[in-house]
């Protein structure tokens, strides 16, 4: 898919909790970790063998903290970010205009990258409307052509929107877990077309048992990686152990 070979591990680290603790869907509140704790966590994730980290401008301080903590190790991991949603003063806002998308990608280079490995459209509930009534896809395709982005993808909610995205996306980010397998047909279609699939909310925002949830998601052969957040290296280590049992030791799931 394209001209850049990206290898990602079956477990990715979701970097929401290192940057934002407002407007959350997790069952328990949490304090943001300090800078030292963030550096320990992110470096520890890389040391465990996790080579994929997912973030977004809507994740508060996440991008800049990743840049500071592991920017010096940028050759060791694949990074994905998003465009279209920002979060400030406790509120999310959306802007998928060409100008906003270009500004967002430039701002995300604070991750200390010359180019972003993957950029997703960060769509809300009106995800199909985003694709049909804005220039976000054409803008991302242009940024990919310019070399500022290596892969472009779509993160949304509905099967209709994902079906529309299959015509242009390199990667889909899909909600999928044992209590909500409703997008399983989308995942299968993507796999059939050689489109990578990243699963978000594999643990249903912390409401499912981690081991059981990871086994369910990674048992699907069309799933490329499951992005799981957290603030505990012990939990991350356990997640990696389970993933290796399902996919094999040191598994690199897919060359995209």
N, C-alpha and C positions, 0 to 999 in steps of 0.2 A: 504494500500500500504506500505508494509514493517513493521518494528517493532516500529516506532515512530509515535505517534499521534501529528499532527500539525494542529492547527486550524488557519485559516487566514480569515481576514475580506474582504468584497467585494471591498473595496478600499485599495490599497497598495500605499506606498509612493515611488516614483522613485527618487533616490538620485543622478542623473546625475548633476543637476545644482549646488549642493553644492561643487562639486569637479572639474568641467571643464567648460570652456566657449570658447574653441577653437574647430574649426571643427564642428560647431553645425548646426542643421537643423531647429532651431526655427526661427520664422519670425523676432524677435527682439534680438539684442545683450543685454548682461547683464554682470554686474560685479559679481565676486565671492563674496559671503558674508564672513564677517570675522568670527573668531572662536566663538565669543559670539552670533552672529546672527545664526550660524549653530546650536549651542546648544539650543537656544530658539526655533528654527524651529523644530528640531527633538524631543525635549521633548514635545513641543506643539502638534506634530502629535500623539505621544503616548497618551497624555492626552485627545485628541479628540476621542480616541478609535481605531485608526488605529494600527493594530498589525503586519503589514507586511511591510518590507522595502527591496527594491531591489537595488543592487549596482553592481559594477564590477571593476576589475583592470583598465579597459579602461576609467573609469570615473574620472581619475585624482586623486585628493586628497580625494575622497569620502569615501573609506573604512577606512582610518586612522581617518578621521574626525568623522565618525559614532562611531568608537571605543572609541574615546576620549569623545564624547558628551553624549552617552547613553550606553556605555559599562557596567555601573553600573546598568542598567535596563534590562540587557540581557534576564532575565526570562520573560519579558513582551512582547517580539516581536519575530517574525520569520524573519530570514534574508536569503536572497538569493544573491549569487554572481555568477561569471562566470569564465570560463577558455578559453584560446585560443587567446584573443586579449589584447594587451596593448597599451597605448598611451603615447608617450614621444616626446618632442621637436616638438610638433605640428603635429605628424604623428602617425597613427595607424600601428601596425605590428601584424602578426598572427603566432602562433606557437602551434600546437596541438600535439606535440610529448609527449611521456609519461613523459620524464624528465621535460619538461616545465609545463605540467599539474600538476604534483606533487609539483613542486616549487610554482606554482600559488596558489594552495590550502593552502600550508603552509604559504605563505605570507598573504593570506586573513584572517588568524587567528589573524591578527592585529585588526580585528573587536572585539577582546577580547572574543573569543569563543574557547572552547575546540574542538568543531566540528561545521561545517557549516550546517545549516538546509537544504538548497537547493543549488545545484551548477548546472548551465546551461552550456552547450556547447555554446560558443559565436560565432556562425558561421557567415561568410560573405555571399556574393552572391553565391559563389560556395559551398553552404551548403551540398548538397548531396555528393560532392567530399570529404568534411571533414569527413563524416561518412564512406565512402567506402575506403579511402586511408590513414587513420591515425588510431592510437591506442587509440584515445581519449575516446571512449566509454568503452573499456576494462579497461583503466586506472581509469576512474571514478567508474566503478563497483568495482574495487579492493579497492579504497579509501572508498567506501561505506562499503565494507566488513570489512575494518579495523576500521570503526567507526569514521573516520575523516569527513565524509559526511553522512547526513541522507537520503537525496533525491537527485536524479540526473535527469536532464532534458535537453531539447533542445530548443534553441532560434535560429530560422532561418528565411527563406523567402519562400521556395517553397513547394508546396503540396507533391511533390515526396520525399523530405527530411523528412518532418513531417510524412508521411506514413511509411518511414523506421524507424523513431525514435519510433513509437508506439510500436514496439516489445520490447523495453527496458526502455523507459523513464517513470518516475513517474509523470513528469510534462512537459507540453509544454508551451513555451512562443511565442505567435502568434500576428502578426499585424492584427488588426481588428477594423474597424470603419465604420460609415455609408457611407463614400465615397469609402471604399475598403472592401467589405464583401467577397472577393474572397476565403478566407480560411474558410468559414463557414462550408463546408463539412468536413474539417479536425477537426474543433472544435466538430462537431457532432460525428465523429468517436471516438475521444478521450473520449467524454462523455460516449459513449456506452461501452467503455472498462474500465471505471473507472479511466482514466488518467486525472489528474487535468489540467486546462487550465488557464494560466495567460495571459491577454491581454496587449500588449505593444502598444504605440502610439494610445491609445484610442481617443485622441484629435487631431490626425494627426499632432503631434509635435506643438501643439498650434494653429493650423489653424481652428479648429472647436469650436463652442460654447460648453462650458463645460457641461452645464446641458443636452442639447440635446444629446451630445455624450455619456455621462455616462448612460443616460436612454436607449439608443440604445444597448450599450454593455451589460449592466447588465440584459436587458430583455431576453437575450439568456440564457436559463437554464443550458447550458453546460459550461458557463464561470464561473470560480471559483473566479477570482479577476481581477480587472483592475488596473494596475500600472500607477499612474499619478504623474508627477513631479511638481515642482514649488517652489517658494521662499516666498509665502504668506500664513500665517496661516489663514487669512480670506478666501482665496480661498479654502484651504484644508477643512475648516469647512463647506463651502458651498457644496463641493464635498461629504462629509460625509452625509450631510442633504439629498441630492438627492439620494444617495445610499440607505439610510434608507427608503426613500419613495418607492423605487423599490423593495428592498429585505426585508424590515421590520426593526424595531428599534433594534440596537445592533446585526445585523445579523452576525452570523458566518456561512459562506457559505458552507464550506465543511471540514470534518475531513479527512485529507489525510494520 
